[in-house]
Amino acid sequence: MCGGFSCSKNALIALNLLYIMVGFLLISVGVYGRAASIVTNLPIVGGILACGILLILISILGLIGASKHHQVLLFFYMIILFLLFLIQFSIATSCLAVSSSQQQQFAEQGWNRVSNKVRMEVQNTFYCCGFNSTSTDHPSCDAVQSLCCPTNSPTDCSCSPCLQKLEDVIDYAFKLCGRIGLFFSFTEVLAVFLARRYRNLHAMDLLPARAIFPTNYIY
């Protein structure tokens, strides 16, 4: 790793620019995770979205501190970024550790909380009827039934429960949020170390050796 003042400054600025893009990526993944489940109860995915927003704000703070070599801003940048690392690491590991039964439980809790209008959107989007085979609290499936069962289909044809259609989508959203969050959380430790190193450097390192020790100086 470069140890000079200008090299550390440029590396820290580049890293924070990368974090801004990562923040937007986390926001996109979080929005996808919530939209994919039609805003069912996925609090962990919402935590990833919040981490993305916070990462963008911290990166802006880091850019200002790095460009001006501001001691106070760099100090708060290191503290907040390390706290964000702990939060993001915890959320990412939680996303990867959630079992299928827990995902179904989250989805069922969300299904019970949303209105019939949202449930109807789920049914029309995924061509399904009700949450599971035993659920009775759902809007009418007459509109979507014709899409699930063509005119020449058997009379006992019916749409499958929405849980079967949502399982893969919710599982993919959890795994995607967890992997992305876990990967970039470790890079935040690198940013904390780089900011600490850069904060302790002095602008004198920018001056060439001839400017510090002139050759024409007469002792």
RODO-2510 file (C-alpha; in nm, 4 decimals, decimal comma):
residues 219
     n   res          X          Y          Z
     1     m     0,0000     0,0000     0,0000
     2     c     0,1260     0,3465    -0,0794
     3     g     0,2453     0,5412     0,2183
     4     g     0,2824     0,8940     0,0780
     5     f     0,0502     1,1829     0,1487
     6     s    -0,0817     1,2301    -0,2045
     7     c    -0,1108     0,8571    -0,2694
     8     s    -0,3077     0,7988     0,0524
     9     k    -0,5287     1,0969    -0,0261
    10     n    -0,6084     0,9758    -0,3777
    11     a    -0,6671     0,6206    -0,2568
    12     l    -0,9095     0,7393     0,0121
    13     i    -1,0977     0,9601    -0,2346
    14     a    -1,1214     0,6742    -0,4851
    15     l    -1,2429     0,4375    -0,2130
    16     n    -1,5173     0,6777    -0,1067
    17     l    -1,6278     0,7243    -0,4665
    18     l    -1,6531     0,3466    -0,4846
    19     y    -1,8596     0,3455    -0,1652
    20     i    -2,1047     0,5913    -0,3167
    21     m    -2,1621     0,3477    -0,6034
    22     v    -2,1849     0,0602    -0,3543
    23     g    -2,4401     0,2583    -0,1557
    24     f    -2,6614     0,2973    -0,4614
    25     l    -2,6127    -0,0738    -0,5322
    26     l    -2,7244    -0,1656    -0,1803
    27     i    -3,0248     0,0640    -0,2155
    28     s    -3,1157    -0,1028    -0,5459
    29     v    -3,0798    -0,4489    -0,3929
    30     g    -3,2863    -0,3476    -0,0914
    31     v    -3,5594    -0,2020    -0,3100
    32     y    -3,5570    -0,5177    -0,5216
    33     g    -3,5807    -0,7325    -0,2100
    34     r    -3,8837    -0,5418    -0,0849
    35     a    -4,0495    -0,5088    -0,4256
    36     a    -3,9890    -0,8743    -0,5107
    37     s    -4,1919    -0,9753    -0,2099
    38     i    -4,4472    -0,6976    -0,2711
    39     v    -4,3543    -0,5192     0,0504
    40     t    -4,4041    -0,8193     0,2737
    41     n    -4,2391    -0,8133     0,6129
    42     l    -3,8663    -0,8305     0,5342
    43     p    -3,7020    -0,6119     0,8039
    44     i    -3,3517    -0,7471     0,7380
    45     v    -3,3701    -0,6444     0,3732
    46     g    -3,4860    -0,3027     0,4887
    47     g    -3,1739    -0,2837     0,7043
    48     i    -2,9554    -0,3364     0,3974
    49     l    -3,1377    -0,0501     0,2265
    50     a    -3,0755     0,1749     0,5280
    51     c    -2,7056     0,0794     0,5259
    52     g    -2,6847     0,1857     0,1617
    53     i    -2,8260     0,5290     0,2380
    54     l    -2,5977     0,5713     0,5389
    55     l    -2,2946     0,4582     0,3384
    56     i    -2,3563     0,7303     0,0791
    57     l    -2,3749     0,9985     0,3495
    58     i    -2,0586     0,8706     0,5188
    59     s    -1,8770     0,8569     0,1843
    60     i    -1,9590     1,2231     0,1212
    61     l    -1,8183     1,3023     0,4655
    62     g    -1,5053     1,1035     0,3805
    63     l    -1,4608     1,2825     0,0488
    64     i    -1,4717     1,6229     0,2171
    65     g    -1,2362     1,5120     0,4920
    66     a    -0,9916     1,3538     0,2480
    67     s    -0,9841     1,6452     0,0040
    68     k    -0,9229     1,9005     0,2815
    69     h    -0,7236     1,6742     0,5160
    70     h    -0,9684     1,7779     0,7874
    71     q    -0,8682     1,6111     1,1131
    72     v    -1,2098     1,6328     1,2820
    73     l    -1,4062     1,5094     0,9801
    74     l    -1,1652     1,2201     0,9303
    75     f    -1,1984     1,1242     1,2961
    76     f    -1,5773     1,1111     1,2840
    77     y    -1,5551     0,9382     0,9462
    78     m    -1,3492     0,6553     1,0970
    79     i    -1,5786     0,6125     1,3975
    80     i    -1,9034     0,6160     1,2000
    81     l    -1,7664     0,3925     0,9243
    82     f    -1,6509     0,1334     1,1779
    83     l    -1,9945     0,1350     1,3421
    84     l    -2,1504     0,0930     0,9982
    85     f    -1,9208    -0,2036     0,9374
    86     l    -2,0500    -0,3720     1,2526
    87     i    -2,4128    -0,3084     1,1580
    88     q    -2,3739    -0,4094     0,7948
    89     f    -2,1767    -0,7224     0,8846
    90     s    -2,4444    -0,8276     1,1331
    91     i    -2,7285    -0,7701     0,8854
    92     a    -2,5456    -0,9468     0,6022
    93     t    -2,4739    -1,2550     0,8105
    94     s    -2,8361    -1,2549     0,9286
    95     c    -2,9554    -1,2523     0,5672
    96     l    -2,7376    -1,5520     0,4852
    97     a    -2,8385    -1,7367     0,8026
    98     v    -3,2158    -1,7050     0,7579
    99     s    -3,3684    -2,0468     0,6961
   100     s    -3,6523    -2,1282     0,4565
   101     s    -3,9000    -2,1662     0,7412
   102     q    -3,8052    -1,8250     0,8791
   103     q    -3,8450    -1,6700     0,5331
   104     q    -4,1926    -1,8220     0,5086
   105     q    -4,2733    -1,6863     0,8524
   106     f    -4,1624    -1,3355     0,7500
   107     a    -4,3696    -1,3589     0,4319
   108     e    -4,6773    -1,4805     0,6193
   109     q    -4,6506    -1,1996     0,8724
   110     g    -4,6288    -0,9510     0,5879
   111     w    -4,9243    -1,1093     0,4074
   112     n    -5,1388    -1,0771     0,7197
   113     r    -5,0446    -0,7114     0,7655
   114     v    -5,1036    -0,5763     0,4135
   115     s    -5,4386    -0,4747     0,2697
   116     n    -5,6491    -0,6751     0,0245
   117     k    -5,5395    -0,4364    -0,2498
   118     v    -5,1760    -0,5373    -0,2044
   119     r    -5,2722    -0,9044    -0,1832
   120     m    -5,4577    -0,8704    -0,5107
   121     e    -5,1454    -0,7165    -0,6678
   122     v    -4,9471    -1,0186    -0,5517
   123     q    -5,2022    -1,2576    -0,6982
   124     n    -5,2152    -1,0744    -1,0300
   125     t    -4,8356    -1,0429    -1,0501
   126     f    -4,7470    -1,4024    -0,9686
   127     y    -5,0685    -1,5700    -1,0974
   128     c    -5,1501    -1,7255    -0,7626
   129     c    -5,4407    -1,7445    -0,5181
   130     g    -5,4112    -1,6975    -0,1417
   131     f    -5,0970    -1,7283     0,0649
   132     n    -5,0957    -2,1043     0,1153
   133     s    -5,3281    -2,3980     0,0681
   134     t    -5,4987    -2,3415     0,4031
   135     s    -5,5360    -1,9631     0,3955
   136     t    -5,8824    -1,8179     0,3490
   137     d    -5,8087    -1,4494     0,4071
   138     h    -5,7464    -1,3274     0,0532
   139     p    -5,9357    -1,1363    -0,2181
   140     s    -6,1320    -1,3102    -0,4901
   141     c    -5,9271    -1,5146    -0,7368
   142     d    -6,1815    -1,4974    -1,0202
   143     a    -5,9789    -1,2438    -1,2179
   144     v    -5,6541    -1,4389    -1,2039
   145     q    -5,8106    -1,7839    -1,2277
   146     s    -5,8605    -1,7515    -1,6023
   147     l    -5,4902    -1,6721    -1,6419
   148     c    -5,3854    -1,9792    -1,4464
   149     c    -5,6301    -2,2109    -1,6183
   150     p    -5,6871    -2,1857    -1,9951
   151     t    -6,0303    -2,2494    -2,1411
   152     n    -5,9485    -2,6100    -2,2311
   153     s    -5,8094    -2,6935    -1,8868
   154     p    -5,9746    -2,9432    -1,6487
   155     t    -6,2577    -2,8172    -1,4323
   156     d    -6,0603    -2,8774    -1,1132
   157     c    -5,7776    -2,6507    -1,2272
   158     s    -5,6870    -2,3749    -0,9816
   159     c    -5,4075    -2,1278    -0,9193
   160     s    -5,1310    -2,2403    -0,6889
   161     p    -5,0779    -2,0618    -0,3552
   162     c    -4,8640    -1,7482    -0,3638
   163     l    -4,6155    -1,8899    -0,1163
   164     q    -4,4902    -2,1338    -0,3780
   165     k    -4,4297    -1,8482    -0,6217
   166     l    -4,2675    -1,6201    -0,3620
   167     e    -4,0306    -1,8717    -0,2025
   168     d    -3,7598    -1,8534    -0,4692
   169     v    -3,7904    -1,4768    -0,5064
   170     i    -3,7620    -1,4093    -0,1322
   171     d    -3,4736    -1,6551    -0,0918
   172     y    -3,2850    -1,4915    -0,3806
   173     a    -3,3425    -1,1462    -0,2308
   174     f    -3,2046    -1,2549     0,1067
   175     k    -2,8997    -1,4257    -0,0408
   176     l    -2,8244    -1,1346    -0,2759
   177     c    -2,8475    -0,8785     0,0043
   178     g    -2,6330    -1,0931     0,2321
   179     r    -2,3532    -1,1595    -0,0158
   180     i    -2,3224    -0,8019    -0,1362
   181     g    -2,3407    -0,6605     0,2154
   182     l    -2,0861    -0,9085     0,3511
   183     f    -1,8360    -0,8501     0,0706
   184     f    -1,8335    -0,4723     0,0949
   185     s    -1,8420    -0,4646     0,4752
   186     f    -1,4850    -0,5944     0,4842
   187     t    -1,3671    -0,3177     0,2539
   188     e    -1,4918    -0,0664     0,5100
   189     v    -1,2261    -0,1908     0,7524
   190     l    -0,9686    -0,1062     0,4850
   191     a    -1,1145     0,2437     0,4569
   192     v    -1,0907     0,2939     0,8347
   193     f    -0,7249     0,1870     0,8314
   194     l    -0,6470     0,4073     0,5309
   195     a    -0,8235     0,7090     0,6849
   196     r    -0,6312     0,6639     1,0102
   197     r    -0,3022     0,6447     0,8211
   198     y    -0,3849     0,9452     0,6046
   199     r    -0,4985     1,1470     0,9069
   200     n    -0,1589     1,1034     1,0731
   201     l     0,0337     1,2109     0,7644
   202     h     0,1420     1,5703     0,7078
   203     a     0,1161     1,7867     0,4013
   204     m     0,4933     1,8315     0,4218
   205     d     0,5178     1,4971     0,2428
   206     l     0,3928     1,6744    -0,0681
   207     l     0,7067     1,8879    -0,0885
   208     p     0,9998     1,7522    -0,2880
   209     a     1,3258     1,6869    -0,1110
   210     r     1,4978     1,9868    -0,2826
   211     a     1,2311     2,2198    -0,1405
   212     i     1,2966     2,0936     0,2108
   213     f     1,6769     2,0783     0,1771
   214     p     1,7859     2,3285    -0,0911
   215     t     2,1061     2,2306    -0,2688
   216     n     2,2334     2,5887    -0,2764
   217     y     2,2068     2,6307     0,0964
   218     i     2,5416     2,7349     0,2435
   219     y     2,6148     2,5801     0,5813
***
